[in-house]
Amino acid sequence: LSGEMEHVDVRGAALQADEAKITVRHVPDQPGVAATMFSEIARAKVSVDMIVQNVSEQGRADVSFTVPKADLPQALAVARSLAEQLGASSVESDENIAKVSIVGIGMRSHSGVAQKLFRALADEKINILMISTSEIKISCVIEDSAGEAALRAVHRAFELGKGP
């Protein structure tokens, strides 16, 4: 594992505090619901960054997604209208979030990179609310009050900011 980790090129870390999270509770878990939700949000010209749907329980699921803080009022209005239309139970929002990300090459294909990120946050007692991975980036949504500590922990874990 450690030999493989050495080949992972984590080039940087970033902290974003300009997003908000919306959760639509107890959405019917059936084909077309996500398409309906996100086409309405797109029609409102709101860009969505991360999306997480939990495991379905009794045919219903919770869908959480992040949007730019500036678009929260508009996104909430759309989400509330959709919740009513779809028979969801409630809509919640959280403006007190931040997103910490590591960027590099081959993030998803190298085992251990995500674990190292999660361990760095756990060691600082930082709870992860949402996770997104791609080949070039792994992002975690956390409470905004933990943002600076999270960024420092990630820099330490991946030895960023040190010269060659």
N, CA, C and O of each residue as an XYZ file, in Angstrom:
656
protein
N       0.835     -1.208      0.000
C       0.000      0.000      0.000
C       0.868      1.255      0.000
O       0.622      2.182     -0.772
N       1.886      1.288      0.867
C       2.686      2.507      0.935
C       3.449      2.749     -0.364
O       3.617      3.898     -0.773
N       3.915      1.686     -1.019
C       4.594      1.851     -2.299
C       3.680      2.452     -3.336
O       4.092      3.297     -4.130
N       2.421      2.006     -3.328
C       1.451      2.529     -4.291
C       1.111      3.984     -3.968
O       0.942      4.803     -4.871
N       1.014      4.296     -2.683
C       0.672      5.663     -2.276
C       1.731      6.659     -2.745
O       1.408      7.803     -3.066
N       2.992      6.229     -2.785
C       4.059      7.146     -3.178
C       3.899      7.622     -4.613
O       4.396      8.693     -4.964
N       3.210      6.840     -5.457
C       3.037      7.213     -6.856
C       1.853      8.140     -7.073
O       1.672      8.667     -8.170
N       1.049      8.344     -6.046
C      -0.107      9.223     -6.180
C       0.381     10.658     -6.094
O       1.106     11.030     -5.172
N      -0.023     11.448     -7.060
C       0.440     12.823     -7.128
C      -0.671     13.769     -6.675
O      -1.414     14.307     -7.496
N      -0.774     13.965     -5.358
C      -1.736     14.933     -4.831
C      -1.069     16.291     -4.961
O      -0.091     16.583     -4.272
N      -1.599     17.110     -5.841
C      -0.937     18.377     -6.173
C      -1.379     19.546     -5.320
O      -0.667     20.545     -5.217
N      -2.555     19.432     -4.702
C      -3.003     20.560     -3.912
C      -4.251     20.241     -3.128
O      -4.876     19.194     -3.294
N      -4.596     21.185     -2.262
C      -5.809     21.079     -1.452
C      -6.505     22.430     -1.509
O      -5.862     23.471     -1.643
N      -7.812     22.396     -1.406
C      -8.581     23.643     -1.474
C      -9.713     23.600     -0.464
O     -10.209     22.535     -0.094
N     -10.105     24.786     -0.030
C     -11.236     24.937      0.884
C     -12.207     25.924      0.263
O     -11.826     27.034     -0.108
N     -13.459     25.515      0.153
C     -14.511     26.400     -0.368
C     -15.566     26.561      0.709
O     -16.040     25.574      1.272
N     -15.934     27.800      0.997
C     -16.947     28.042      2.032
C     -18.142     28.789      1.462
O     -18.909     29.397      2.208
N     -18.305     28.746      0.140
C     -19.374     29.526     -0.490
C     -20.501     28.648     -1.022
O     -21.182     29.018     -1.978
N     -20.698     27.476     -0.398
C     -21.761     26.577     -0.824
C     -22.745     26.345      0.313
O     -22.446     26.607      1.478
N     -23.915     25.854     -0.044
C     -24.938     25.488      0.932
C     -25.467     24.115      0.543
O     -25.364     23.701     -0.612
N     -26.033     23.415      1.520
C     -26.551     22.068      1.277
C     -28.065     22.073      1.436
O     -28.606     22.667      2.369
N     -28.733     21.403      0.511
C     -30.184     21.224      0.581
C     -30.448     19.727      0.662
O     -29.850     18.945     -0.077
N     -31.341     19.330      1.558
C     -31.745     17.926      1.661
C     -33.250     17.839      1.496
O     -34.003     18.516      2.196
N     -33.680     17.003      0.565
C     -35.105     16.735      0.367
C     -35.347     15.354      0.975
O     -34.795     14.357      0.511
N     -36.174     15.309      2.010
C     -36.405     14.080      2.780
C     -37.560     13.246      2.225
O     -38.592     13.768      1.801
N     -37.345     11.943      2.246
C     -38.376     10.952      1.900
C     -38.963     11.163      0.507
O     -40.180     11.218      0.328
N     -38.071     11.280     -0.469
C     -38.467     11.389     -1.878
C     -38.817      9.978     -2.359
O     -38.131      9.026     -1.990
N     -39.860      9.818     -3.169
C     -40.149      8.489     -3.709
C     -38.929      7.955     -4.464
O     -38.371      8.642     -5.320
N     -38.524      6.734     -4.143
C     -37.354      6.130     -4.772
C     -37.815      5.352     -5.998
O     -38.041      4.143     -5.941
N     -37.948      6.074     -7.109
C     -38.409      5.452     -8.349
C     -37.780      6.150     -9.541
O     -37.337      7.293     -9.428
N     -37.736      5.472    -10.686
C     -37.111      6.059    -11.874
C     -37.744      7.398    -12.256
O     -38.964      7.560    -12.213
N     -36.898      8.341    -12.625
C     -37.370      9.634    -13.106
C     -37.427     10.727    -12.061
O     -37.500     11.905    -12.411
N     -37.395     10.368    -10.779
C     -37.512     11.382     -9.726
C     -36.291     12.304     -9.723
O     -36.441     13.525     -9.684
N     -35.087     11.730     -9.764
C     -33.871     12.558     -9.784
C     -33.844     13.418    -11.044
O     -33.458     14.586    -10.990
N     -34.249     12.852    -12.172
C     -34.279     13.614    -13.426
C     -35.221     14.804    -13.303
O     -34.888     15.907    -13.735
N     -36.387     14.589    -12.722
C     -37.351     15.678    -12.524
C     -36.772     16.747    -11.605
O     -36.823     17.937    -11.914
N     -36.219     16.309    -10.464
C     -35.672     17.264     -9.493
C     -34.599     18.146    -10.115
O     -34.661     19.373    -10.034
N     -33.619     17.506    -10.734
C     -32.465     18.274    -11.185
C     -32.701     19.005    -12.498
O     -31.977     19.952    -12.806
N     -33.693     18.593    -13.280
C     -34.022     19.389    -14.468
C     -34.719     20.680    -14.039
O     -34.521     21.725    -14.657
N     -35.535     20.613    -12.983
C     -36.188     21.832    -12.471
C     -35.156     22.787    -11.865
O     -35.252     24.002    -12.038
N     -34.190     22.241    -11.170
C     -33.145     23.080    -10.573
C     -32.289     23.701    -11.675
O     -31.911     24.869    -11.580
N     -31.984     22.938    -12.708
C     -31.220     23.471    -13.848
C     -32.019     24.551    -14.569
O     -31.461     25.560    -15.000
N     -33.326     24.336    -14.699
C     -34.180     25.326    -15.358
C     -34.144     26.659    -14.595
O     -34.285     27.725    -15.193
N     -33.956     26.588    -13.281
C     -33.847     27.798    -12.455
C     -32.439     28.392    -12.536
O     -32.131     29.364    -11.846
N     -31.585     27.803    -13.382
C     -30.210     28.266    -13.608
C     -29.345     28.188    -12.341
O     -28.484     29.035    -12.107
N     -29.595     27.155    -11.537
C     -28.799     26.917    -10.332
C     -27.871     25.742    -10.630
O     -28.324     24.672    -11.037
N     -26.570     25.950    -10.426
C     -25.641     24.842    -10.656
C     -25.526     24.013     -9.380
O     -25.474     24.545     -8.272
N     -25.490     22.711     -9.567
C     -25.394     21.769     -8.457
C     -23.997     21.171     -8.486
O     -23.512     20.761     -9.540
N     -23.350     21.122     -7.323
C     -21.996     20.587     -7.262
C     -22.012     19.110     -6.876
O     -21.680     18.259     -7.701
N     -22.385     18.796     -5.659
C     -22.367     17.412     -5.181
C     -23.794     16.930     -4.957
O     -24.668     17.702     -4.561
N     -24.019     15.645     -5.214
C     -25.330     15.031     -4.978
C     -25.104     13.711     -4.247
O     -24.254     12.912     -4.639
N     -25.872     13.491     -3.183
C     -25.820     12.227     -2.457
C     -27.248     11.763     -2.224
O     -28.090     12.527     -1.753
N     -27.515     10.495     -2.558
C     -28.823      9.902     -2.252
C     -28.565      8.742     -1.317
O     -27.721      7.889     -1.594
N     -29.289      8.707     -0.206
C     -29.067      7.619      0.736
C     -29.787      6.355      0.289
O     -30.544      6.372     -0.682
N     -29.552      5.282      0.988
C     -30.193      4.009      0.687
C     -31.686      4.138      0.938
O     -32.118      4.727      1.928
N     -32.450      3.585      0.038
C     -33.905      3.654      0.117
C     -34.434      2.882      1.321
O     -33.978      1.781      1.628
N     -35.400      3.484      1.986
C     -36.082      2.834      3.101
C     -37.572      2.919      2.841
O     -38.122      4.013      2.713
N     -38.223      1.783      2.762
C     -39.665      1.733      2.503
C     -40.058      2.536      1.259
O     -41.065      3.243      1.246
N     -39.226      2.404      0.206
C     -39.545      3.053     -1.062
C     -39.295      4.549     -1.107
O     -39.723      5.222     -2.045
N     -38.601      5.078     -0.094
C     -38.309      6.515     -0.057
C     -36.838      6.730      0.292
O     -36.233      5.918      0.991
N     -36.274      7.821     -0.196
C     -34.864      8.126      0.048
C     -34.703      9.620      0.319
O     -35.581     10.415     -0.017
N     -33.586      9.994      0.925
C     -33.238     11.402      1.116
C     -32.220     11.768      0.042
O     -31.293     11.005     -0.230
N     -32.397     12.936     -0.563
C     -31.461     13.418     -1.572
C     -30.878     14.735     -1.071
O     -31.612     15.685     -0.800
N     -29.549     14.783     -0.951
C     -28.856     16.007     -0.536
C     -27.997     16.491     -1.694
O     -27.429     15.692     -2.438
N     -27.910     17.810     -1.838
C     -27.067     18.369     -2.892
C     -26.569     19.738     -2.464
O     -27.183     20.408     -1.633
N     -25.445     20.143     -3.045
C     -24.879     21.447     -2.711
C     -25.046     22.402     -3.885
O     -24.998     22.014     -5.052
N     -25.243     23.666     -3.525
C     -25.421     24.747     -4.503
C     -24.617     25.951     -4.021
O     -24.279     26.025     -2.840
N     -24.305     26.891     -4.904
C     -23.653     28.121     -4.442
C     -24.558     28.830     -3.426
O     -25.772     28.903     -3.614
N     -23.958     29.350     -2.351
C     -24.735     30.042     -1.310
C     -25.615     31.138     -1.898
O     -26.743     31.344     -1.450
N     -25.100     31.833     -2.893
C     -25.853     32.936     -3.506
C     -27.143     32.443     -4.158
O     -28.103     33.204     -4.283
N     -27.172     31.174     -4.574
C     -28.350     30.601     -5.238
C     -29.280     29.863     -4.281
O     -30.290     29.305     -4.712
N     -28.954     29.851     -2.985
C     -29.749     29.070     -2.034
C     -31.226     29.453     -2.013
O     -32.069     28.558     -2.072
N     -31.589     30.750     -1.931
C     -33.026     31.077     -1.881
C     -33.794     30.532     -3.087
O     -34.884     29.980     -2.935
N     -33.229     30.687     -4.268
C     -33.881     30.205     -5.485
C     -33.945     28.673     -5.505
O     -34.974     28.095     -5.854
N     -32.849     28.028     -5.132
C     -32.809     26.562     -5.115
C     -33.791     26.000     -4.089
O     -34.438     24.982     -4.335
N     -33.899     26.665     -2.940
C     -34.844     26.225     -1.905
C     -36.283     26.336     -2.387
O     -37.095     25.444     -2.143
N     -36.594     27.420     -3.064
C     -37.956     27.609     -3.585
C     -38.305     26.476     -4.550
O     -39.403     25.923     -4.493
N     -37.369     26.134     -5.433
C     -37.593     25.046     -6.387
C     -37.723     23.718     -5.635
O     -38.621     22.928     -5.926
N     -36.833     23.471     -4.673
C     -36.852     22.210     -3.916
C     -38.156     22.053     -3.140
O     -38.716     20.958     -3.080
N     -38.638     23.139     -2.548
C     -39.902     23.065     -1.787
C     -41.081     22.765     -2.701
O     -41.958     21.974     -2.356
N     -41.096     23.395     -3.856
C     -42.157     23.148     -4.830
C     -42.112     21.692     -5.300
O     -43.148     21.036     -5.407
N     -40.905     21.193     -5.579
C     -40.740     19.805     -6.014
C     -41.130     18.824     -4.918
O     -41.756     17.799     -5.188
N     -40.757     19.140     -3.677
C     -41.077     18.254     -2.556
C     -42.582     18.062     -2.458
O     -43.069     16.951     -2.248
N     -43.307     19.158     -2.611
C     -44.763     19.095     -2.558
C     -45.295     18.257     -3.722
O     -46.149     17.389     -3.543
N     -44.776     18.535     -4.908
C     -45.195     17.836     -6.129
C     -44.891     16.331     -6.059
O     -45.685     15.513     -6.522
N     -43.738     15.976     -5.479
C     -43.311     14.576     -5.435
C     -43.792     13.832     -4.190
O     -43.661     12.611     -4.107
N     -44.344     14.559     -3.231
C     -44.794     13.920     -1.998
C     -43.669     13.649     -1.017
O     -43.766     12.736     -0.196
N     -42.602     14.434     -1.093
C     -41.504     14.308     -0.130
C     -41.973     14.887      1.205
O     -42.914     15.680      1.241
N     -41.322     14.494      2.300
C     -41.810     14.934      3.609
C     -41.337     16.326      4.013
O     -42.087     17.059      4.657
N     -40.111     16.710      3.651
C     -39.610     18.025      4.057
C     -38.377     18.414      3.257
O     -37.779     17.594      2.560
N     -38.011     19.693      3.376
C     -36.806     20.227      2.739
C     -36.022     20.950      3.822
O     -36.573     21.774      4.551
N     -34.743     20.641      3.925
C     -33.877     21.287      4.908
C     -32.711     21.937      4.177
O     -32.325     21.509      3.089
N     -32.158     22.979      4.793
C     -30.971     23.597      4.197
C     -29.943     23.875      5.281
O     -30.280     24.015      6.457
N     -28.700     23.953      4.874
C     -27.596     24.216      5.792
C     -26.586     25.108      5.080
O     -25.952     24.698      4.107
N     -26.449     26.326      5.578
C     -25.475     27.266      5.003
C     -24.127     27.165      5.694
O     -23.146     27.742      5.225
N     -24.068     26.441      6.801
C     -22.844     26.371      7.596
C     -21.979     25.182      7.204
O     -21.591     24.369      8.044
N     -21.687     25.099      5.911
C     -20.845     24.011      5.419
C     -19.648     24.580      4.666
O     -19.636     25.737      4.247
N     -18.658     23.735      4.513
C     -17.487     24.057      3.698
C     -17.111     22.770      2.971
O     -17.521     21.677      3.361
N     -16.331     22.918      1.916
C     -15.888     21.748      1.160
C     -14.368     21.765      1.111
O     -13.760     22.730      0.649
N     -13.768     20.691      1.589
C     -12.317     20.552      1.501
C     -12.043     19.497      0.430
O     -12.660     18.432      0.419
N     -11.107     19.810     -0.469
C     -10.817     18.915     -1.593
C      -9.324     18.719     -1.745
O      -8.523     19.603     -1.441
N      -8.967     17.529     -2.227
C      -7.594     17.305     -2.673
C      -7.665     17.064     -4.172
O      -8.608     16.458     -4.680
N      -6.652     17.552     -4.864
C      -6.623     17.473     -6.320
C      -5.324     16.806     -6.746
O      -4.263     17.058     -6.175
N      -5.424     15.958     -7.752
C      -4.240     15.279     -8.262
C      -4.614     14.370     -9.409
O      -5.660     14.539    -10.036
N      -3.759     13.408     -9.680
C      -3.985     12.494    -10.796
C      -4.203     11.087    -10.245
O      -3.497     10.652     -9.335
N      -5.182     10.383    -10.800
C      -5.421      8.996    -10.415
C      -5.959      8.809     -9.016
O      -5.664      7.812     -8.359
N      -6.746      9.763     -8.559
C      -7.254      9.707     -7.187
C      -8.118      8.478     -6.919
O      -7.959      7.814     -5.896
N      -9.022      8.182     -7.830
C      -9.964      7.091     -7.587
C      -9.311      5.727     -7.783
O      -9.692      4.755     -7.131
N      -8.331      5.653     -8.676
C      -7.745      4.349     -8.999
C      -6.638      3.926     -8.033
O      -6.208      2.773     -8.079
N      -6.170      4.808     -7.171
C      -5.142      4.449     -6.193
C      -5.792      4.214     -4.838
O      -6.369      5.122     -4.239
N      -5.687      2.974     -4.370
C      -6.265      2.677     -3.064
C      -5.480      3.432     -1.996
O      -4.266      3.607     -2.104
N      -6.178      3.863     -0.991
C      -5.510      4.510      0.125
C      -5.566      6.020      0.124
O      -5.387      6.631      1.177
N      -5.808      6.647     -1.014
C      -5.837      8.116     -1.054
C      -7.032      8.638     -0.264
O      -6.884      9.512      0.590
N      -8.207      8.106     -0.550
C      -9.411      8.551      0.162
C      -9.275      8.247      1.649
O      -9.610      9.078      2.493
N      -8.783      7.053      1.964
C      -8.612      6.668      3.367
C      -7.700      7.647      4.093
O      -7.964      8.012      5.238
N      -6.635      8.070      3.436
C      -5.687      9.006      4.054
C      -6.366     10.354      4.317
O      -6.139     10.980      5.352
N      -7.195     10.790      3.376
C      -7.951     12.036      3.553
C      -8.923     11.896      4.721
O      -8.975     12.757      5.599
N      -9.696     10.800      4.729
C     -10.688     10.595      5.786
C     -10.017     10.486      7.155
O     -10.540     11.002      8.143
N      -8.863      9.818      7.220
C      -8.134      9.671      8.486
C      -7.636     11.031      8.972
O      -7.706     11.323     10.166
N      -7.137     11.861      8.062
C      -6.650     13.196      8.447
C      -7.782     14.003      9.086
O      -7.568     14.706     10.073
N      -8.989     13.898      8.517
C     -10.141     14.621      9.071
C     -10.588     13.994     10.391
O     -10.888     14.707     11.349
N     -10.631     12.668     10.443
C     -11.055     11.974     11.667
C     -10.121     12.286     12.830
O     -10.574     12.465     13.961
N      -8.821     12.351     12.558
C      -7.851     12.647     13.612
C      -8.079     14.025     14.223
O      -7.696     14.273     15.366
N      -8.702     14.920     13.460
C      -9.030     16.261     13.967
C     -10.473     16.315     14.486
O     -10.982     17.387     14.814
N     -11.128     15.141     14.557
C     -12.526     15.035     15.020
C     -13.486     15.821     14.122
O     -14.457     16.414     14.593
N     -13.190     15.810     12.810
C     -14.024     16.516     11.833
C     -14.948     15.508     11.163
O     -14.490     14.541     10.554
N     -16.249     15.740     11.281
C     -17.246     14.847     10.701
C     -17.447     15.166      9.220
O     -17.526     16.330      8.829
N     -17.528     14.117      8.407
C     -17.765     14.270      6.968
C     -19.261     14.137      6.708
O     -19.877     13.143      7.094
N     -19.844     15.142      6.050
C     -21.278     15.155      5.758
C     -21.592     14.573      4.384
O     -22.624     13.925      4.205
N     -20.710     14.800      3.414
C     -20.889     14.309      2.047
C     -19.507     14.040      1.463
O     -18.525     14.669      1.858
N     -19.436     13.098      0.518
C     -18.172     12.758     -0.147
C     -18.415     12.680     -1.648
O     -19.446     12.178     -2.096
N     -17.454     13.182     -2.418
C     -17.504     13.064     -3.873
C     -16.108     12.691     -4.357
O     -15.117     13.265     -3.907
N     -16.032     11.723     -5.281
C     -14.727     11.334     -5.818
C     -14.743     11.348     -7.339
O     -15.771     11.094     -7.968
N     -13.593     11.647     -7.916
C     -13.391     11.529     -9.358
C     -11.929     11.157     -9.562
O     -11.192     11.005     -8.588
N     -11.502     11.009    -10.794
C     -10.109     10.668    -11.068
C      -9.153     11.776    -10.638
O      -7.992     11.503    -10.334
N      -9.625     13.023    -10.608
C      -8.712     14.131    -10.294
C      -9.001     14.831     -8.970
O      -8.225     15.687     -8.546
N     -10.116     14.477     -8.305
C     -10.454     15.216     -7.088
C     -11.266     14.360     -6.126
O     -12.126     13.581     -6.539
N     -10.980     14.516     -4.836
C     -11.822     13.951     -3.784
C     -12.234     15.123     -2.905
O     -11.387     15.875     -2.422
N     -13.538     15.273     -2.701
C     -14.065     16.379     -1.905
C     -14.908     15.856     -0.757
O     -15.605     14.849     -0.884
N     -14.834     16.560      0.370
C     -15.654     16.241      1.535
C     -16.353     17.511      1.997
O     -15.725     18.558      2.153
N     -17.658     17.408      2.212
C     -18.402     18.516      2.803
C     -18.349     18.318      4.314
O     -18.599     17.228      4.827
N     -18.017     19.410      5.014
C     -17.869     19.395      6.469
C     -18.541     20.643      7.035
O     -19.008     21.495      6.280
N     -18.589     20.751      8.362
C     -19.110     21.975      8.974
C     -18.113     23.095      8.710
O     -16.903     22.886      8.788
N     -18.627     24.292      8.396
C     -17.709     25.377      8.029
C     -16.778     25.784      9.161
O     -15.681     26.282      8.907
N     -17.195     25.580     10.404
C     -16.332     25.945     11.534
C     -15.057     25.097     11.570
O     -14.077     25.482     12.208
N     -15.066     23.955     10.896
C     -13.900     23.066     10.871
C     -13.049     23.266      9.619
O     -12.053     22.567      9.432
N     -13.426     24.204      8.769
C     -12.766     24.377      7.482
C     -11.266     24.584      7.544
O     -10.512     23.873      6.880
N     -10.829     25.544      8.330
C      -9.390     25.848      8.389
C      -8.605     24.684      8.976
O      -7.528     24.350      8.482
N      -9.136     24.059     10.033
C      -8.461     22.903     10.644
C      -8.381     21.753      9.645
O      -7.375     21.046      9.587
N      -9.436     21.567      8.862
C      -9.459     20.500      7.856
C      -8.388     20.742      6.800
O      -7.664     19.822      6.418
N      -8.293     21.966      6.337
C      -7.307     22.287      5.309
C      -5.885     22.061      5.833
O      -5.043     21.505      5.128
N      -5.621     22.489      7.065
C      -4.295     22.266      7.664
C      -4.003     20.768      7.792
O      -2.894     20.323      7.498
N      -5.001     19.991      8.231
C      -4.820     18.545      8.409
C      -4.504     17.864      7.079
O      -3.657     16.974      7.015
N      -5.184     18.285      6.029
C      -4.971     17.704      4.701
C      -3.580     18.078      4.184
O      -2.884     17.244      3.605
N      -3.183     19.321      4.392
C      -1.833     19.750      3.986
C      -0.775     18.900      4.686
O       0.190     18.460      4.062
N      -0.964     18.672      5.990
C      -0.013     17.845      6.744
C      -0.001     16.408      6.225
O       1.063     15.840      5.976
N      -1.186     15.826      6.064
C      -1.284     14.410      5.673
C      -0.629     14.139      4.320
O       0.011     13.104      4.130
N      -0.790     15.061      3.394
C      -0.255     14.850      2.040
C       1.035     15.637      1.795
O       1.530     15.700      0.669
N       1.573     16.236      2.863
C       2.824     16.992      2.798
C       2.797     18.029      1.688
O       3.722     18.128      0.882
N       1.724     18.793      1.665
C       1.582     19.850      0.657
C       2.226     21.127      1.171
O       2.305     21.354      2.379
N       2.676     21.942      0.262
C       3.271     23.217      0.653
C       4.725     23.097      1.058
O       5.349     24.085      1.446
N       5.275     21.884      0.969
C       6.700     21.707      1.273
C       7.469     21.673     -0.036
O       6.970     21.158     -1.037
N       8.638     22.197     -0.039
C       9.475     22.184     -1.242
C       9.930     20.773     -1.581
O       9.788     19.864     -0.764
N      10.478     20.581     -2.786
C      10.949     19.235     -3.201
C      12.124     18.756     -2.364
O      12.631     17.656     -2.584
